[in-house]
């Protein structure tokens, strides 16, 4: 079974440019999460999709970040325009809907974003 | 103050040692407690999962949760060089769609040397 796949693995862009990160969850997983780890900090929640619907986007830093999950399959996270403080590792995770707390998240390997 | 505090280490132990990793937290709403292991250039991988207070054992790994003290631990017995990784504690609340909204500690870097 394929795991959670993220593209690209690394991205280096200049301040002010646009970057789009992609996440392919495990097939059949309705839940999809985005997390981010900036240098020296803990991994932090960004947002949560259930199928194509945003359930919780309370962790999105500002309106330069836009996440989509058209059709409830893969998801994209766009940063426009990118700022220096957006540098970090962006993780995607997916899980099956269980309706209970016994929800196991499977993480991708992350996208290392460097904004210069 | 962070919701979850975890000593980032680094922690270096000889092979065969017992390793103790800990986190404290401040949010009493947390009900689900997890330990993740993360190898270099990989994503976090779930190791242990515990609901509310108590102990859970899986092979060489034991997770403990003390909600009265807001303190969780992970013990690794007979540590192996392959256990060298970053260990992250994570927690979540209850209800609806919040189970996967995890609050992480900063992670402890563990090295087990032969």
HADDOCK unambig.tbl for C-alpha pairs under 7 A between the chains (distance, minus, plus):
assign (segid A and resid 41 and name CA) (segid B and resid 106 and name CA) 6.24 0.50 0.50
assign (segid A and resid 42 and name CA) (segid B and resid 104 and name CA) 6.16 0.50 0.50
assign (segid A and resid 42 and name CA) (segid B and resid 105 and name CA) 5.89 0.50 0.50
assign (segid A and resid 42 and name CA) (segid B and resid 106 and name CA) 4.28 0.50 0.50
assign (segid A and resid 43 and name CA) (segid B and resid 104 and name CA) 5.89 0.50 0.50
assign (segid A and resid 44 and name CA) (segid B and resid 103 and name CA) 6.71 0.50 0.50
assign (segid A and resid 44 and name CA) (segid B and resid 104 and name CA) 6.90 0.50 0.50
assign (segid A and resid 45 and name CA) (segid B and resid 101 and name CA) 6.41 0.50 0.50
assign (segid A and resid 45 and name CA) (segid B and resid 102 and name CA) 6.67 0.50 0.50
assign (segid A and resid 99 and name CA) (segid B and resid 96 and name CA) 6.90 0.50 0.50
assign (segid A and resid 101 and name CA) (segid B and resid 32 and name CA) 6.95 0.50 0.50
assign (segid A and resid 101 and name CA) (segid B and resid 94 and name CA) 6.85 0.50 0.50
assign (segid A and resid 101 and name CA) (segid B and resid 99 and name CA) 5.44 0.50 0.50
assign (segid A and resid 103 and name CA) (segid B and resid 99 and name CA) 6.62 0.50 0.50
assign (segid A and resid 103 and name CA) (segid B and resid 100 and name CA) 6.75 0.50 0.50
assign (segid A and resid 105 and name CA) (segid B and resid 100 and name CA) 6.90 0.50 0.50
assign (segid A and resid 106 and name CA) (segid B and resid 45 and name CA) 6.86 0.50 0.50
assign (segid A and resid 107 and name CA) (segid B and resid 43 and name CA) 5.32 0.50 0.50
assign (segid A and resid 107 and name CA) (segid B and resid 44 and name CA) 5.96 0.50 0.50
assign (segid A and resid 107 and name CA) (segid B and resid 45 and name CA) 6.80 0.50 0.50
assign (segid A and resid 108 and name CA) (segid B and resid 43 and name CA) 5.25 0.50 0.50
assign (segid A and resid 109 and name CA) (segid B and resid 41 and name CA) 6.50 0.50 0.50
assign (segid A and resid 109 and name CA) (segid B and resid 42 and name CA) 4.35 0.50 0.50
assign (segid A and resid 109 and name CA) (segid B and resid 43 and name CA) 4.14 0.50 0.50
assign (segid A and resid 110 and name CA) (segid B and resid 43 and name CA) 6.22 0.50 0.50
